[in-house]
Structures are given as C-alpha cells and as structure tokens.
C-alpha cells in the first residue's frame, strides 16, 4: 500500500478513535446513571414496607384497645350492679357473698383498666410512629421523583450527543475505512480502554501493551504490507513512525521500566480476543 494512502487510513483511524472514545465514555456514564435512583428507590420501598408493617400493628392495637375498653366497661357495670345489690340485702350470709363478689369484680376491673390503658398508650405510640413514617415515605418519594426527572434530562442530553458522534463516525468511515476494519476497530477501542491504534515505539515495542514485537512483524508494519497490522499480543492496530528515536533494545529489556512494561502487559487482559 502506498505510503500516503496508509498514512490517510491511520489518520482517519486516529480521528475515529477520538470520536469513539467520547462515545464510549458517554455510554459508560449512561450505564451508571441509574445507580443513585436505584438506591433511592430501594430506600423508598423499604420505608413503604415499614409503613405497612406499622399500619398493621396500629390496626391490631386499635382493635385490642376497643375490645379492652368494652371489657372494662362491662367489669365496671358488674361491680356497680353488685354494689347496688348490697343496699337491698338484709341477710348477713347474702351480704358476705355479694361483698366477695364485689371484691372479685374490683380485681378484674383493675386488671382490665390497666390493659385498656396499656392498649390506648400503644395506639398513641403507633399513631405517632405511623405519622413519622408517612413523612419519611413522602420525602423519599419526592427524592425518587426528582432523581427520575434529573436522569431523564441528562439521558436525553447524552443520547443526543451519541447520535451526533455516530454521525461523525460514519462521516470519517466514508473517507476511506472499510466495513471490516471499521467494525474491528470499534471493538478494539471499546475493549482496550479507548486505545485501538498506537505507534510502535523503541523500534520494536507495541506502545499499547509494551510487548516486544517480532522483527518480521515490525518490518511488515514498516513496509505497509497491509493497511492494518494488529499487535499479536493486544490486537491493537500498529503503525510505524519513521522519526521515532531508536534505542538499543538490550538496554530496554534490562531496565526497570522494561520489567514494569512486561508486568503491565501480562496483567492487562491483552490476550482476549477482540
Ligand atoms: Zn500490543
């Protein structure tokens, strides 16, 4: 392939890379956008569940309070009836029996009074808790609504930008990138942290993954045998820069930087197929 033609494709790919990076960044931002909303929705759901639970307890407490109140009223009536009876009694034996009845009625009455007061107190407590919980739910509901409308606005804005960037990609492609290279390149940029085309540095090193390349491969890239030569280690498209300063590779390999480069190359999931 002619030098200027090759240069043209590489220039286009570099331009495309910039646009793709921006697009993929936007897509990532869109993906994490609902995280805050989901967290708020989960809190609202938990608050609503607690409200339902409190409401059930409140309903039951009110039923208990009503029932205890009726029982207490009945007990009071039983005792006062017995007391009225005393006034009419003339026989000592009957008097003792009724007095005993009154004493027993008082014990029951007192117990029921305590029960009634306790259940009324519980009703008041639960009523307070229920009102407080209702406020919590209202606040959270408002927060969820606010977050939703905020996200909708941001999403709209980002999606519009993506449409523009897609159009720009198609424009660049039309200037001289084949369907095949375009599709592969988009995948590489996406999977390789936004770097899909990168120069060979130090005469024989891929600047994407820092692996030392086979000399024959470097020659192919240098001669421009094909428009696109993919790094055998990280699959990025490589190009050769004639003005790149050449250094002795044996120096490079023995240096600390060299070791770092290898560590990086291995830890990076560069062997994945793209
Ligand atoms: Zn590489």
Boltz pocket constraint, residues with backbone or C-beta under 6 A from the ligand:
constraints:
  - pocket:
      binder: B
      contacts: [[A, 206], [A, 207], [A, 208], [A, 209], [A, 210], [A, 211], [A, 231], [A, 232], [A, 233], [A, 234], [A, 235], [A, 236]]
      max_distance: 6.0
